Amino acid sequence: MNITFAHPYLLLLLLVIPLLIAWYVLRYRKQKPALQFSNISLFKGIHKTFRQRAYPLLFALRMVAVGAIIVALARPQSKLSRQEMKVEGIDIVMAMDVSGSMLAEDFKPNRLEAAKKVASDFIEGRKNDRMGLVVFSGEAFTQVPLTIDHGVLLKQLHEVKSGMIKDGTALGDGLATAINRIKDSEAKSKVIILLTDGVNNQGAVDPQSAAEIAALYNIRLYTIGVGTHGLAPYPFRDQFGRTHYQNIPVELDEQLLTHMAQSTKDGQYFRATNKSSLQKIFKQIDEMEKSKIDVTQYAQTKDEYLGWLILAAAALLLEIILGLFYFRSTP
């Protein structure tokens, strides 16, 4: 609760009170009788009574009344304010390629781990959105359905690894599974981010057809191709368990990925050649897909001068009663 004043300039009248107090002290001293005695031993042991000492209380009560009246005239007001926040989040499903080629080390430590780290940062920055995770290689399945529990999502993303399902690259199946998870969403914006490093060579669903289905459900598709240009080092293990590296060609069907993204409204294709460029891509997507937050403010003002008037009346009444009875003086 905040206290404000409708007429704050009237509070300057409170400066009169110190002047009145100073006038009262000077006047009270002048009213004291002054008698000259050659010897004051006769007055030893004589002290002022409590009523004599308390007499200035009448003036103090009058000053309290004056101060309370001035504050009341300034019209103190209490202001109650509150905010209602309405968040329209965005539903996002990430479809991540976990095929064997994602272990290539043109990204550090490899493509899959780099993608998981960047995706984790992306998830942590979107606290108002429901998000889900689909993984695919030769087939596809839902790792995490749409959820606002990002802790669960991050834990499951950490568990993703290459080799958990049949190898290959089924772009159409991965996208179709993601569509199935988000198509019935009532969010103001539905987004699928599909990340892959290969060429479609598996699956029952044609990737372009899946993209056109996404468009029918008003789903925006961002496709990301990961991999350097030319050759990428890939780890192989020999029969003795030793790791050897061999450069393998980087194959991306960028034309297909571009057509898939552009089949949806405002969809885009991105190429990431290293972890840094992948981070920039996710940052760009994050900036394009902003959640809508509506904040409505309410303010209620209530006059609080009545309490000050009651205080002033009580002080004046007490001054009158004490003056008539307890501090009454006879001529």
C-alpha positions in Angstrom: 0.0 0.0 0.0 1.3 3.5 -1.0 0.3 6.7 0.8 0.0 9.8 -1.3 -1.6 13.2 -0.8 -4.1 15.0 -3.0 -2.9 18.4 -1.9 0.7 17.8 -0.7 1.5 21.6 -0.7 -0.7 22.0 2.4 1.8 20.0 4.4 4.0 23.1 4.4 1.6 24.4 7.1 3.1 21.9 9.5 6.1 24.3 9.7 3.8 26.6 11.8 3.9 24.0 14.7 7.6 24.5 15.6 7.0 28.3 15.6 4.0 27.9 17.9 6.0 25.7 20.2 8.8 28.3 20.4 6.2 31.1 21.1 4.6 29.0 23.8 8.0 28.3 25.5 8.9 32.0 25.5 5.5 33.0 26.8 5.5 30.4 29.5 8.8 31.6 30.8 7.6 35.2 30.9 4.5 34.3 32.9 6.6 32.9 35.7 6.6 35.3 38.7 10.0 36.5 39.7 10.5 37.3 43.4 13.8 38.3 44.9 14.8 36.7 48.2 18.0 37.1 50.1 17.8 33.5 51.3 16.1 30.6 49.6 16.6 28.1 52.3 12.9 28.4 53.2 12.0 26.7 49.8 14.3 23.7 50.2 12.3 20.4 49.8 9.5 22.0 48.0 8.9 20.4 44.5 6.4 21.0 41.7 3.3 18.9 41.8 2.5 16.5 39.0 -0.3 18.7 37.8 2.1 21.6 37.5 4.6 19.6 35.5 1.9 18.1 33.3 0.2 21.5 32.5 2.0 21.9 29.1 0.2 18.7 28.1 -2.8 20.9 27.2 -0.7 22.8 24.6 0.8 19.6 23.3 -2.7 18.2 22.7 -3.6 21.4 20.8 -0.6 21.0 18.6 -1.5 17.4 17.9 -5.0 18.6 16.9 -3.5 21.3 14.6 -1.1 18.9 13.0 -3.8 16.3 12.4 -6.1 18.9 10.9 -3.4 20.0 8.5 -2.7 16.4 7.4 -6.4 15.8 6.9 -6.7 19.0 4.7 -3.8 17.6 2.5 -6.1 14.6 1.9 -4.0 11.5 2.5 -4.9 8.7 0.2 -3.9 5.0 0.1 -3.3 3.5 -3.3 -3.7 -0.2 -3.9 -2.3 -1.5 -7.2 -2.0 -4.9 -8.7 -1.0 -6.4 -12.0 -2.5 -9.2 -14.0 -0.1 -10.9 -16.4 -1.4 -12.9 -19.3 1.3 -15.0 -21.0 0.6 -16.4 -24.5 3.5 -18.9 -24.9 4.7 -20.7 -28.0 4.6 -24.4 -28.4 7.9 -25.7 -29.8 9.0 -29.2 -30.7 12.6 -30.0 -31.5 13.2 -32.9 -33.8 16.9 -33.9 -33.4 18.9 -36.2 -35.7 20.7 -38.9 -33.6 22.2 -40.9 -36.4 25.7 -42.2 -36.3 27.1 -39.4 -38.4 26.2 -36.9 -35.6 29.3 -38.2 -33.9 31.5 -36.4 -36.4 33.9 -34.0 -34.7 33.8 -31.0 -36.9 31.8 -29.6 -33.9 33.3 -29.9 -30.5 33.2 -32.4 -28.8 30.9 -33.7 -31.6 27.8 -32.6 -33.6 25.3 -34.3 -31.2 26.8 -33.0 -28.0 27.2 -29.5 -29.4 23.5 -29.6 -30.6 22.4 -30.8 -27.1 24.3 -28.0 -25.4 22.9 -25.3 -27.6 19.4 -26.7 -27.4 19.7 -26.8 -23.6 20.6 -23.1 -23.5 17.6 -22.4 -25.8 15.2 -24.3 -23.6 16.4 -22.6 -20.4 15.8 -19.2 -22.0 12.1 -19.9 -22.8 10.5 -20.3 -19.5 6.9 -19.4 -20.7 6.8 -21.9 -23.5 5.8 -25.5 -23.7 8.4 -27.6 -25.4 8.9 -31.1 -26.6 11.6 -33.4 -28.0 11.5 -35.9 -30.9 14.6 -37.9 -31.8 15.1 -39.7 -35.2 17.6 -41.5 -37.2 16.3 -44.5 -39.2 13.1 -44.2 -37.3 11.5 -41.7 -35.0 9.9 -41.5 -31.6 8.9 -38.9 -29.0 11.4 -38.5 -26.3 9.4 -35.8 -24.4 5.8 -34.6 -25.3 5.0 -30.9 -25.0 5.6 -29.8 -21.4 6.2 -26.7 -19.4 8.4 -28.8 -17.0 11.7 -27.8 -18.6 13.6 -29.7 -15.9 12.2 -33.0 -17.2 12.9 -31.9 -20.7 16.5 -31.0 -20.0 17.1 -34.3 -18.2 15.7 -36.3 -21.1 17.7 -34.2 -23.6 20.9 -35.1 -21.6 20.1 -38.8 -22.0 19.9 -38.6 -25.8 22.7 -40.5 -27.6 23.5 -41.9 -30.9 22.7 -45.5 -31.5 19.5 -45.5 -29.3 17.4 -46.3 -32.4 18.1 -47.9 -35.8 20.6 -45.9 -37.8 19.8 -43.9 -40.9 18.2 -40.5 -41.6 14.4 -40.5 -41.8 13.6 -36.8 -42.1 10.0 -37.4 -43.1 9.3 -39.7 -40.1 11.0 -37.3 -37.7 9.0 -34.3 -38.9 5.7 -36.3 -39.0 6.2 -37.4 -35.4 6.9 -33.8 -34.3 3.7 -32.7 -36.2 1.7 -35.3 -34.5 2.8 -33.9 -31.1 2.0 -30.3 -31.8 -0.8 -30.2 -34.4 -3.7 -30.0 -31.8 -2.0 -27.3 -29.8 -4.0 -24.1 -29.1 -0.9 -21.9 -28.7 -0.8 -18.7 -30.7 2.3 -20.0 -32.5 3.4 -23.6 -33.2 7.0 -24.2 -34.2 9.1 -27.2 -35.1 12.9 -27.0 -35.2 14.3 -29.9 -37.2 18.1 -30.4 -36.9 19.9 -32.9 -39.1 23.3 -33.6 -40.6 22.4 -36.0 -43.4 20.4 -36.9 -46.5 17.0 -38.6 -46.2 17.5 -42.3 -46.8 15.0 -44.0 -44.5 11.4 -43.9 -43.3 7.9 -44.2 -44.7 7.0 -40.5 -44.9 8.2 -38.3 -47.7 9.9 -35.2 -46.1 8.3 -32.7 -48.5 4.9 -34.1 -47.9 5.4 -33.9 -44.2 6.4 -30.2 -44.5 3.2 -29.6 -46.5 1.1 -31.2 -43.7 2.9 -29.0 -41.2 1.7 -26.0 -43.3 -1.9 -27.2 -43.1 -1.8 -27.1 -39.3 -0.2 -23.6 -39.3 3.0 -25.0 -38.0 6.2 -23.0 -38.7 9.2 -25.1 -39.6 12.8 -24.1 -39.0 15.3 -26.6 -40.5 18.9 -26.6 -39.5 21.7 -28.4 -41.4 24.8 -29.1 -39.3 28.2 -30.0 -40.7 31.3 -28.2 -42.1 32.0 -27.9 -45.8 34.0 -30.7 -47.4 35.3 -33.4 -45.0 34.7 -34.0 -41.3 36.7 -36.1 -38.9 34.8 -39.2 -37.8 35.9 -41.6 -35.0 36.2 -45.3 -35.7 37.1 -48.0 -33.2 39.3 -51.0 -34.3 39.1 -54.5 -33.0 41.3 -53.6 -30.1 39.1 -50.7 -28.9 41.5 -48.1 -30.2 40.0 -44.9 -31.7 41.1 -43.8 -35.1 39.8 -40.9 -37.2 38.8 -40.9 -40.8 37.6 -37.9 -42.8 34.2 -38.5 -44.2 32.3 -36.3 -46.8 29.7 -34.0 -45.4 26.4 -34.6 -47.2 23.4 -32.4 -46.7 20.4 -32.1 -48.9 20.2 -28.3 -48.4 17.7 -27.9 -51.3 15.3 -30.3 -49.7 15.7 -28.7 -46.2 15.1 -25.3 -47.7 12.0 -26.3 -49.6 10.6 -28.1 -46.5 11.1 -24.9 -44.4 9.7 -22.6 -47.0 6.6 -24.8 -47.4 5.4 -23.4 -44.1 4.6 -19.7 -43.4 7.7 -17.8 -42.5 9.7 -21.0 -42.2 13.5 -20.8 -42.8 16.5 -23.0 -43.4 19.8 -22.4 -41.6 23.3 -23.9 -42.1 25.6 -24.4 -39.1 29.2 -25.2 -39.9 30.4 -25.0 -36.2 29.1 -24.7 -32.7 29.3 -20.9 -32.7 27.2 -20.6 -35.8 24.7 -23.1 -34.4 24.4 -20.9 -31.3 23.7 -17.9 -33.5 21.0 -19.7 -35.3 19.2 -20.7 -32.1 19.6 -17.1 -30.8 18.0 -15.9 -34.1 15.1 -18.3 -33.8 14.7 -17.2 -30.1 14.4 -13.6 -31.2 11.9 -14.4 -33.9 9.7 -16.4 -31.7 8.8 -14.1 -28.8 6.1 -15.0 -26.3 3.3 -12.5 -26.0 2.9 -11.1 -22.5 0.0 -8.7 -21.7 0.2 -6.8 -18.4 -2.9 -5.1 -17.1 -2.5 -2.7 -14.2 -5.2 -1.9 -11.7 -5.1 1.0 -9.2 -7.6 1.9 -6.5 -7.4 5.1 -4.4 -9.1 5.5 -1.0 -9.2 8.7 1.1 -7.6 8.3 4.5 -8.3 11.7 6.1 -11.1 10.5 8.4 -8.6 8.9 10.9 -6.7 12.2 11.1 -9.9 14.2 11.8 -10.8 11.7 14.5 -7.4 12.2 16.0 -7.8 16.0 15.9 -11.2 15.8 17.5 -10.0 13.4 20.2 -7.0 15.7 21.1 -9.2 18.8 21.3 -11.8 17.0 23.4 -9.2 15.7 25.7 -7.7 19.2 26.0 -11.1 20.7 26.9 -11.9 17.9 29.5 -8.5 18.2 31.2 -8.7 22.0 31.2 -12.2 22.1 32.7 -11.5 19.5 35.4 -7.9 18.4 36.1 -6.1 21.6 35.3 -8.9 24.0 36.3 -7.6 27.0 38.2 -9.5 29.2 40.6 -9.1 33.0 40.5 
